[in-house]
Amino acid sequence: MFPEAKLLAWQGLCLDYPGGPRLRFPDLLLAPGQHLLLRGASGSGKSSLIALLAGLRRPSHGEVWLADRALSDMAPGQLDRWRGECLGLLPQRLHLCEGLNLRDNLRLPFTAVGAAEPAGRIEALADRLGLLSLLDRAPHQLSGGQMQRAALARALVREPRLLLLDEPSSSLDDEAAMALLDLVLALVGERGVSLLVATHDARVVQQLGRALDGQLQTLRLGPST
């Protein structure tokens, strides 16, 4: 059993796909202030693991703990609220709601669980990410880099303790990818957020390795996991 001082942990974690493979994930403990780089080729299970860690999928076997609570102990509504309080997620597919402007997209983490929106929080974060003048625009009116920053803002707006990034550079050129990572690392440093990044992008690996030296664990996924 893991010690209690954990931000994120999993043990005996497996996910079965009907008619497909069983994905097995090595046990891991991430303490507050630590960061994790999740590596592996496409299809190795990185996105599946992130979905399990965020409580978006239930494992076939094993357990996930987030901020010392077992996800399996919580009903769906409780899990939604706990996830919203503890972690932010930047998925590979950004899923901004086209029927809402950017401001209302950034409100969703509050409105989805009936939480109060702190006054000025959205505007301050949008300003920090260079989005303040775009809050009234629809997602289709944003560039790819602006969309990525908007999704990052949505992941951070409730000031989570843990930030999960799934292939954050996959649709970005070198300049945009490095600019996004610079913002992420600056915000992580300012807010004391722990970071879990799934990537097979060497640019991301190198930049995180330089910036988080000594605080960064690496977990490799592949056929042997």
Solvent accessible surface area in square Angstrom, and as a share of the most:
residue,aa,sasa,rsa
1,M,178,0.79
2,F,36,0.15
3,P,83,0.52
4,E,143,0.64
5,A,77,0.60
6,K,11,0.05
7,L,3,0.02
8,L,0,0.00
9,A,0,0.00
10,W,0,0.00
11,Q,61,0.27
12,G,43,0.42
13,L,1,0.01
14,C,15,0.09
15,L,4,0.02
16,D,53,0.27
17,Y,70,0.26
18,P,133,0.84
19,G,96,0.92
20,G,43,0.42
21,P,89,0.56
22,R,95,0.35
23,L,29,0.15
24,R,127,0.46
25,F,10,0.04
26,P,52,0.33
27,D,77,0.40
28,L,18,0.09
29,L,51,0.26
30,L,0,0.00
31,A,28,0.22
32,P,81,0.51
33,G,40,0.38
34,Q,67,0.30
35,H,9,0.04
36,L,1,0.00
37,L,5,0.02
38,L,0,0.00
39,R,55,0.20
40,G,14,0.13
41,A,72,0.56
42,S,93,0.60
43,G,83,0.80
44,S,14,0.09
45,G,8,0.07
46,K,11,0.05
47,S,54,0.35
48,S,16,0.10
49,L,0,0.00
50,I,6,0.03
51,A,19,0.15
52,L,1,0.01
53,L,0,0.00
54,A,1,0.01
55,G,13,0.13
56,L,100,0.50
57,R,95,0.35
58,R,117,0.43
59,P,37,0.23
60,S,46,0.29
61,H,94,0.42
62,G,39,0.37
63,E,34,0.15
64,V,2,0.01
65,W,25,0.09
66,L,1,0.01
67,A,10,0.08
68,D,74,0.38
69,R,96,0.35
70,A,14,0.11
71,L,9,0.04
72,S,66,0.43
73,D,115,0.59
74,M,5,0.02
75,A,54,0.42
76,P,99,0.63
77,G,35,0.34
78,Q,80,0.36
79,L,8,0.04
80,D,59,0.31
81,R,118,0.43
82,W,48,0.17
83,R,43,0.16
84,G,20,0.19
85,E,90,0.40
86,C,4,0.02
87,L,11,0.05
88,G,4,0.04
89,L,41,0.20
90,L,0,0.00
91,P,27,0.17
92,Q,88,0.39
93,R,188,0.69
94,L,28,0.14
95,H,132,0.59
96,L,21,0.11
97,C,56,0.34
98,E,90,0.40
99,G,73,0.70
100,L,56,0.28
101,N,45,0.23
102,L,2,0.01
103,R,56,0.20
104,D,45,0.24
105,N,0,0.00
106,L,0,0.00
107,R,80,0.29
108,L,59,0.29
109,P,32,0.20
110,F,6,0.02
111,T,85,0.50
112,A,83,0.64
113,V,39,0.22
114,G,71,0.68
115,A,33,0.25
116,A,93,0.72
117,E,62,0.28
118,P,50,0.31
119,A,109,0.85
120,G,41,0.40
121,R,56,0.20
122,I,1,0.00
123,E,61,0.27
124,A,65,0.51
125,L,3,0.01
126,A,0,0.00
127,D,89,0.46
128,R,93,0.34
129,L,4,0.02
130,G,50,0.48
131,L,0,0.00
132,L,82,0.41
133,S,103,0.67
134,L,11,0.06
135,L,3,0.01
136,D,110,0.57
137,R,103,0.38
138,A,21,0.17
139,P,4,0.03
140,H,135,0.60
141,Q,98,0.44
142,L,18,0.09
143,S,61,0.39
144,G,52,0.50
145,G,24,0.24
146,Q,40,0.18
147,M,49,0.22
148,Q,9,0.04
149,R,59,0.21
150,A,0,0.00
151,A,1,0.00
152,L,0,0.00
153,A,0,0.00
154,R,36,0.13
155,A,9,0.07
156,L,1,0.01
157,V,0,0.00
158,R,47,0.17
159,E,89,0.40
160,P,6,0.04
161,R,119,0.43
162,L,0,0.00
163,L,1,0.00
164,L,0,0.00
165,L,0,0.00
166,D,9,0.05
167,E,9,0.04
168,P,1,0.01
169,S,2,0.01
170,S,68,0.44
171,S,91,0.59
172,L,19,0.09
173,D,98,0.51
174,D,90,0.47
175,E,143,0.64
176,A,32,0.25
177,A,0,0.00
178,M,52,0.23
179,A,51,0.40
180,L,6,0.03
181,L,1,0.01
182,D,79,0.41
183,L,33,0.16
184,V,1,0.01
185,L,27,0.13
186,A,40,0.31
187,L,2,0.01
188,V,9,0.05
189,G,63,0.61
190,E,109,0.49
191,R,88,0.32
192,G,62,0.59
193,V,5,0.03
194,S,1,0.00
195,L,2,0.01
196,L,0,0.00
197,V,1,0.00
198,A,0,0.00
199,T,0,0.00
200,H,98,0.44
201,D,25,0.13
202,A,58,0.45
203,R,64,0.23
204,V,0,0.00
205,V,28,0.16
206,Q,107,0.47
207,Q,17,0.07
208,L,0,0.00
209,G,32,0.31
210,R,172,0.63
211,A,57,0.44
212,L,13,0.07
213,D,121,0.63
214,G,81,0.78
215,Q,92,0.41
216,L,41,0.21
217,Q,58,0.26
218,T,71,0.42
219,L,20,0.10
220,R,157,0.57
221,L,11,0.05
222,G,17,0.17
223,P,150,0.94
224,S,116,0.75
225,T,32,0.19
